[in-house]
Amino acid sequence: MSFRCPTCDATRYASVTVTRPNGTVYRSSLFTCEGCSAVFTDPARYSRPPPSGSQESLERRGWESRRTLEARSRSGR
């Protein structure tokens, strides 16, 4: 399965690396979308289409799109 970000539709992601205060770098268990910087733990699971179910279930699983969030903030919900 190829990666596709559900937020911005980008097709590339990268491992998150962290630079410690002493200058050493390590790769964390996180990944980030190269299009919108969304952070996730499992690229295959994150790129799947939203599961069917209630809106509450979709929000809890992190599948609410940026467009939906922006619309909600404009409407005051």
ABEGO torsion letter per residue (X at the ends): XBBBBAAAGBABBBBBBBBBAAGBBBBBABBBBAAAGBBBABAAAAABBBBBEBAAAAAAAGABBAAAAAAAAAAGX
